[in-house]
Structures are given as C-alpha cells and as structure tokens.
C-alpha cells in the first residue's frame, strides 16, 4: 500500500477518533461497556444505514458492503473503548 494512502487513512481515523471523543464527553459515556454500546449505536445509525442505501440504490454488491460494514464495526467499537480508558 502506498505511503500516501496510509497517511490519509491515519488522518481519517484521527478525525473519527476526535469526533467520537467529543460525542463521548458530551453524552457522559464512561466505562468500556458504555463506550462499546455507544459505538454499536453509532455503527447501526450511520454506516449500516448508508451502506444499506448503497446496496439498494447504487447496486453495490452485498459482500462489498458487508466488508465495509465489518470494518466500520471494528472502528466504531475499538475507538470508543480506547477513548473511554484514556486518562
């Protein structure tokens, strides 16, 4: 993978983590279970809804959407859990 793409992906994940941190603090989420629940709700409310629309309206293959949904699930579970444990 080209270094440029790795840098862009790092920046994307950093922005995502920053926004999630703001949401976590704004909603008073604490503890890893609360953070995991919050991440699961974010996942169901945003990537799943958007990817479902892509499958229905843009003919994106279901397997491709499932791969992207899995990637987003990991991101939206791991980032809030790490942020909830951050001092």
BAVEX-684335 format. One record per residue (C-alpha): x, y, z; residue in one letter. Coordinates in steps of 0.1 Angstrom, whole numbers, padded with zeros to 4 digits, always signed. Example, Ala and Ser with C-alpha at 12.3 -4.5 7.8 and 13.67 -1.06 7.14 Angstrom:
! BAVEX-684335
+0123-0045+0078A
+0137-0011+0071S
***
This chain:
! BAVEX-684335
+0000+0000+0000X
+0014+0034-0009X
+0026+0056+0020X
+0003+0084+0008X
-0028+0062+0014X
-0016+0051+0048X
-0011+0088+0058X
-0046+0097+0046X
-0061+0067+0064X
-0043+0077+0096X
-0057+0113+0093X
-0092+0099+0086X
-0091+0077+0117X
-0077+0106+0138X
-0106+0128+0128X
-0130+0100+0135X
-0115+0095+0170X
-0116+0132+0177X
-0153+0134+0168X
-0161+0103+0188X
-0143+0118+0218X
-0164+0149+0216X
-0196+0127+0214X
-0185+0105+0243X
-0178+0135+0266X
-0209+0153+0255X
-0231+0123+0264X
-0213+0115+0296X
-0203+0080+0284X
-0179+0062+0308X
-0166+0027+0311X
-0158+0003+0283X
-0192-0012+0282X
-0209+0022+0278X
-0184+0031+0251X
-0190-0002+0233X
-0227+0003+0234X
-0223+0039+0221X
-0200+0027+0193X
-0226+0000+0184X
-0253+0026+0182X
-0231+0048+0160X
-0224+0019+0137X
-0261+0009+0134X
-0272+0045+0129X
-0246+0056+0103X
-0225+0032+0083X
-0251+0004+0083X
-0278+0028+0071X
-0256+0044+0044X
-0243+0010+0032X
-0278-0004+0030X
-0287+0025+0008X
-0257+0018-0014X
-0268-0018-0018X
-0304-0009-0026X
-0300+0022-0048X
-0264+0020-0062X
-0262-0017-0068X
-0231-0021-0046X
-0225-0059-0041X
-0238-0071-0007X
-0204-0088+0000X
-0185-0055-0005X
-0210-0036+0017X
-0206-0064+0044X
-0168-0060+0043X
-0171-0022+0047X
-0197-0027+0075X
-0173-0050+0093X
-0145-0025+0090X
-0167+0002+0104X
-0180-0020+0132X
-0144-0026+0144X
-0135+0011+0142X
-0167+0022+0160X
-0162-0004+0188X
-0124-0001+0193X
-0121+0037+0191X
-0147+0045+0218X
-0134+0017+0241X
-0098+0031+0238X
-0111+0067+0244X
-0131+0056+0274X
-0099+0041+0290X
-0078+0072+0281X
-0067+0091+0312X
***
